[in-house]
């Protein structure tokens, strides 16, 4: 067998193992090891090469951005800043038709700008927003669908754990990826807000036919007290990165210190909660570390097999234009999202596409944003839809089924498709701030 044939077999076996339920990084590592062994003819050489890949994956200084931003996100979530953001945004939009829904989207946008983890947003706003939405006349399906849809903003609006993972996989600037995510992230938030207003007007049976205006506003002093901490934290972290004052790693460290300060100052962060946060941060960091190691091994195996080069030649011979190629890629990403989590999709597809796109001169920053938006759509699609399962497990309401959440999230998945089409058609949307 040629190296190309071995690469194809390894790819097929890996897909089969994943479908049978094997943990994706384990499948990647196992198939990569056997693939390199078959190509090079030596298990010792294969183990040394993959060992070097593992070392290269996490020895970089920039890997430190992962635990720091994860820790900051958990502290912000635990300290109640999500609830504060919701109350401030709710107060600003309470008199608009569907205003409480828009307030939820705005609060999720603010929360996303400091946490970067969509699962955290889904869990926090399920507890905060869903009861309030139901109390003011919104239907159960729309309430949970709105939270599911707006929670994925955490994967796009910087800082984003998925953008960090993409940057580490492709050796692109994490700071540039953060800047590139601002325009599409705000566009998606605006589309969600406009869609909520239109649905409240034209589909009242789906949203809620007897919406009561929310008069639970806050005074100016309360608004400042609740909004100031998270505003200062966002300005400190993102302003420092975009202003060139410090690197993303340094921003994560400074933001973590700032989050600790506000958490203890508010009295909402206890030593016991801090210990739990540290343990959860360690678990997430170890998981991401394992994912990156598996991805590096997988990339080495693909390089040895010549599989990406073969796919590149196939694309050239098929005479596919860039838009057609990216559209086909996005379709595959969304389909993968129906059975895999977001990190696994990125691990499998990005190393395969990267060598195909680089000779074409594609902007990899733009490609990263396109990839993240397409993956986000997968977070809302059945049967996997991890955000939907997080909401269901957090809700503790047996009257709301998984199908209710998927149906409620469907309009927001459609709005995300519109956002994806705009970003593909207008690449400048990701680069105008760079």
Secondary structure, DSSP 8 states (H G I E B T S, - for coil): --HHHHHHHHHHHHHHHHHTT--HHHHHHHHHHHHHHHHHS-HHHHHHHHHHHHHHHH-SGGGHHHHHHHHHHHHHHHTTHHHHHHHHHHHHHTTSTTHHHHHHHHHHHHHHHHH--HHHHHHHHHHHHHHHHHHTT--HHHHHHHHHHHHGGGGTSSS-HHHHHHHHHHT--HHHHHHHHHHHHHHHHHHHHHHHHHHHHH-HHHH-SS---------HHHHHHHHHHHHHHHHHHHHHHHTTSS-HHHHHHHHHHHHHHHHHHHT---HHHHHHHHHHHHHHHHHHHHHHHHHHHHHHHHHHHTHHHHHHHHHHHHT--HHHHHHHHHHHHHHHTTTS-HHHHHHHHHHHHHHHHHTTT--HHHHHHHHHHHHHHHTTSTTT-HHHHHHHHHH--TTS-HHHHHHHHHHHHHHHHHHHHHHHH-GGGGTTT-
